[in-house]
Amino acid sequence: MAIGIRAHDLVVKDDTPESLADAASREEFQTVQLAMAKSFNVGGRPGMLNPGLAHRIGQEFAKRNVRVSVLACYDNIIHPDAGARAMALARFKDHIRFCRDIGSSIVATETGNVNSEIVYTEENFSEKPFMEVVDSVKRLVEEAEKFSVMVGIEPGVNHPIYSPETLSRLIEDVQSDCLQVIFDPVNLLTFKNHENQAEIFSKALDLWGDRIVAVHAKDFTIENKKVVTVPVGEGLIDYDFLMAKIARLKPELDVILDEVRPANTQDSRRFILEKMTTHNVNIWPAPTRH
């Protein structure tokens, strides 16, 4: 297994691919989830990406033996404004076309929101937004199939695909092997269901564990009846349970730290490394330092 991080959670000296790749190597991450628009303001406008730019970005990471595990293009793919939705899908398709030039094979997103902003609302859980997600994902998968790229869908309670069952239904409706899963366990939890995490995670792994292409590592506690993110290892997630199951189901899977603060980066990395060691996971070597 390799330990990675969302690239925009790293501390960098400037917004260049070189600086970002240096930071990942310095912090001893073997892989990153790269959101180009967040890390160096690239890819926000459809048509901006091109082979030269994509190769340059990918080569800077490759020089340092850091992989781009996931190319992130998280957007509201069911935006209530038709123009904004079309723009979101166009951006994602751009990422699909140049994904392999950067060195990845996965472009990832969550499934949007009935509102223009991503917020928790049970309006997301009705049939209409679900069918809108199906339509958008089918369009993205159709493009991905042309370029032999995977679309990674991340389920979460702030979106229409909010549970193991709704993601299973989406997979059934879309019917494509290019549709895969980014598994963020915390994103499936609420105040009401968090005490049933083992049951929820087991259901998820039973239904679509074979499609997981990366797992996010973060942690949570409950404050004022809300799920609040805390440093990995300091919350309520049962990482022994998760690591044991994931290691058996998906050997060598990339584990990506998510929503980590700079002050906690190394403690979080060491915590995951310890869990990997405890469960006899094969661990990738640290990247080359520059």
C-alpha positions in Angstrom: 0.0 0.0 0.0 1.0 3.6 -0.6 0.3 6.5 1.7 -0.8 9.7 -0.1 -2.4 13.1 0.6 -4.6 15.6 -1.2 -2.0 17.8 -2.8 -3.7 21.0 -1.9 -3.3 20.1 1.8 0.4 20.4 1.5 2.4 23.5 2.4 4.2 24.8 -0.7 6.4 27.8 -1.4 4.6 28.7 -4.7 1.9 27.4 -6.9 4.0 25.4 -9.4 4.1 21.7 -10.1 7.8 21.6 -9.0 7.0 23.1 -5.6 4.0 20.8 -5.1 6.0 17.7 -6.1 8.9 18.8 -3.8 6.4 19.2 -0.9 5.0 15.7 -1.4 8.4 14.2 -1.5 9.7 16.1 1.5 6.7 14.9 3.5 7.4 11.3 2.4 4.2 10.7 0.5 4.3 8.1 -2.3 1.2 9.4 -4.0 -1.1 12.4 -4.2 -4.7 13.2 -5.1 -4.3 16.2 -7.4 -6.9 18.9 -7.8 -5.1 21.1 -10.3 -7.5 24.0 -10.0 -6.9 24.1 -6.2 -3.1 23.5 -6.3 -2.0 25.8 -9.2 -5.1 27.3 -10.8 -5.0 24.9 -13.8 -8.0 23.2 -15.4 -10.7 25.5 -14.1 -11.6 26.6 -17.6 -12.5 23.9 -20.2 -10.0 23.9 -23.0 -7.0 25.0 -20.9 -5.4 21.6 -20.5 -3.2 20.3 -23.2 -0.6 17.4 -23.6 2.4 19.7 -23.0 1.1 21.0 -19.7 -0.2 17.6 -18.6 3.2 16.0 -19.3 5.1 18.7 -17.5 2.9 18.3 -14.4 3.3 14.5 -14.4 7.0 14.6 -15.0 7.7 16.8 -12.0 6.0 14.2 -9.7 7.6 11.3 -11.6 11.1 12.8 -11.1 10.5 12.5 -7.3 9.0 9.1 -7.5 5.6 10.4 -6.4 2.5 9.1 -8.3 -0.6 11.0 -9.1 -3.0 8.4 -7.9 -6.2 10.3 -8.4 -6.9 13.4 -10.6 -9.6 15.3 -8.7 -12.3 17.3 -10.5 -14.8 17.7 -7.7 -17.7 19.7 -9.0 -21.5 20.0 -8.8 -22.4 17.6 -11.6 -26.1 18.2 -11.1 -25.9 22.0 -10.6 -29.4 23.5 -10.7 -28.2 26.0 -13.3 -28.0 24.3 -16.7 -25.0 26.4 -17.8 -23.0 25.7 -14.7 -23.8 22.0 -14.9 -22.6 21.9 -18.5 -19.4 23.7 -17.5 -18.8 21.2 -14.7 -19.2 18.3 -17.1 -16.9 19.9 -19.7 -14.2 20.5 -17.1 -14.4 16.8 -16.0 -14.2 15.6 -19.6 -11.0 17.7 -20.1 -9.5 16.0 -17.1 -10.4 12.6 -18.6 -8.7 13.4 -21.9 -5.4 14.4 -20.3 -5.5 12.2 -17.2 -3.0 9.6 -18.6 -0.6 12.3 -19.7 -0.3 13.4 -16.1 0.3 9.8 -15.0 -3.0 8.8 -13.5 -5.9 6.6 -14.7 -8.7 7.9 -12.4 -10.6 11.2 -12.4 -12.8 11.6 -9.3 -15.8 13.6 -8.1 -18.6 13.5 -5.6 -22.2 13.6 -7.0 -23.2 17.2 -6.5 -26.1 18.8 -4.8 -29.6 20.1 -5.6 -28.4 23.5 -4.5 -25.6 25.6 -6.1 -23.5 25.1 -2.9 -22.7 21.7 -1.5 -24.6 21.5 1.8 -26.5 18.8 3.7 -30.1 18.6 2.7 -32.4 15.6 2.5 -33.7 17.1 -0.8 -30.7 15.3 -2.3 -32.2 11.9 -1.3 -35.2 12.0 -3.7 -35.6 10.3 -7.0 -35.1 13.4 -9.2 -31.6 14.2 -8.2 -30.6 10.6 -8.2 -31.7 10.3 -11.9 -29.8 13.5 -12.7 -26.7 12.0 -11.2 -27.2 8.9 -13.4 -27.5 11.1 -16.5 -24.4 13.1 -15.7 -22.3 10.0 -14.7 -23.3 8.2 -17.9 -22.0 11.2 -19.9 -18.7 11.2 -18.0 -18.3 7.4 -18.3 -19.0 7.5 -22.0 -16.0 9.9 -22.4 -13.9 7.9 -20.0 -14.4 4.7 -22.0 -12.9 6.4 -25.1 -9.7 7.1 -23.2 -9.4 4.0 -21.0 -9.8 6.1 -17.9 -11.8 5.4 -14.8 -14.4 7.7 -13.3 -14.1 7.6 -9.5 -17.3 8.4 -7.7 -17.1 9.3 -4.0 -20.4 8.8 -2.1 -21.3 11.0 0.9 -24.2 12.3 2.9 -24.0 15.8 1.4 -24.9 14.4 -2.1 -27.5 12.3 -3.9 -25.3 9.3 -3.7 -25.2 9.2 0.1 -25.2 5.6 1.1 -23.8 2.1 0.2 -27.2 1.3 -1.4 -27.5 4.4 -3.5 -24.0 3.9 -4.9 -24.8 0.3 -5.7 -27.9 1.4 -7.5 -25.9 4.0 -9.5 -23.4 1.3 -10.5 -26.3 -1.0 -11.7 -27.9 1.8 -13.7 -24.7 3.1 -15.4 -23.4 -0.4 -16.3 -19.8 0.4 -17.0 -16.5 -1.1 -15.7 -15.1 2.4 -16.0 -17.2 3.5 -13.1 -15.2 3.0 -9.9 -15.2 4.2 -6.3 -13.3 6.6 -4.1 -14.1 5.3 -0.6 -14.2 7.9 2.2 -15.7 6.2 5.2 -16.4 9.4 7.2 -18.4 10.8 4.4 -21.0 8.1 4.9 -21.6 9.0 8.6 -24.0 11.3 10.4 -24.9 11.9 14.0 -27.8 9.5 13.6 -25.8 6.6 12.1 -22.2 7.0 13.3 -22.5 4.4 16.0 -23.3 1.8 13.3 -20.0 2.5 11.4 -19.0 -1.2 11.3 -22.3 -2.2 9.7 -22.2 0.7 7.2 -18.6 0.0 6.2 -19.2 -3.7 5.9 -22.3 -3.1 3.7 -20.3 -0.8 1.5 -17.4 -3.3 1.1 -19.9 -6.1 0.3 -21.8 -4.1 -2.3 -19.0 -2.4 -4.2 -15.7 -3.2 -2.5 -14.4 -4.7 -5.7 -14.7 -1.2 -7.4 -12.7 0.8 -4.8 -9.7 2.4 -6.4 -8.6 4.6 -3.5 -9.5 5.1 0.1 -9.5 8.4 2.0 -8.2 8.5 5.5 -9.6 11.0 8.0 -11.3 10.9 11.3 -14.2 12.4 13.2 -15.9 13.2 16.5 -19.4 14.4 17.3 -20.0 17.9 18.5 -23.4 19.4 18.9 -24.9 16.5 17.1 -22.7 17.1 14.1 -19.9 15.1 12.5 -16.7 17.1 12.9 -13.4 16.2 11.3 -10.4 15.6 13.6 -6.8 14.4 13.0 -6.5 10.8 11.9 -6.2 8.5 14.9 -7.8 11.0 17.3 -11.4 10.3 16.6 -14.0 7.5 16.4 -13.1 5.7 13.2 -12.1 2.0 13.9 -9.0 1.9 11.7 -8.1 -1.6 12.8 -11.4 -2.8 11.5 -11.1 -0.9 8.2 -7.4 -1.7 7.6 -8.0 -5.4 8.1 -10.9 -5.6 5.7 -9.4 -3.3 3.0 -6.0 -5.0 3.1 -7.6 -8.4 2.4 -10.0 -7.0 -0.2 -7.7 -4.6 -2.0 -4.0 -5.3 -1.6 -1.7 -2.4 -2.5 -4.6 0.1 -2.5 -3.7 3.8 -2.2 -4.6 5.4 1.2 -4.9 9.2 0.8 -5.0 11.5 3.8 -8.0 13.9 3.5 -8.6 17.3 5.1 -5.4 17.1 7.1 -3.9 20.2 8.6 -0.2 20.9 8.2 0.4 20.6 11.9 -1.0 17.1 11.9 0.3 15.8 8.6 3.2 13.7 9.9 1.3 12.4 12.9 -1.5 11.3 10.6 1.0 9.7 8.1 2.7 7.8 10.9 -0.6 6.6 12.3 -1.6 5.1 9.0 1.8 3.6 8.6 1.5 2.0 12.0 -1.8 0.5 11.1 -0.4 -0.9 7.8 2.5 -2.4 9.7 0.2 -3.9 12.3 -1.9 -5.6 9.6 1.2 -6.9 7.7 0.5 -4.7 4.7 3.2 -4.3 2.0 4.3 -0.7 2.2 5.7 1.3 -0.7 9.1 2.9 -0.1 9.4 6.6 0.6 9.8 8.8 -2.5 13.1 10.3 -3.7 13.9 13.5 -1.8 14.8 16.7 -3.7 
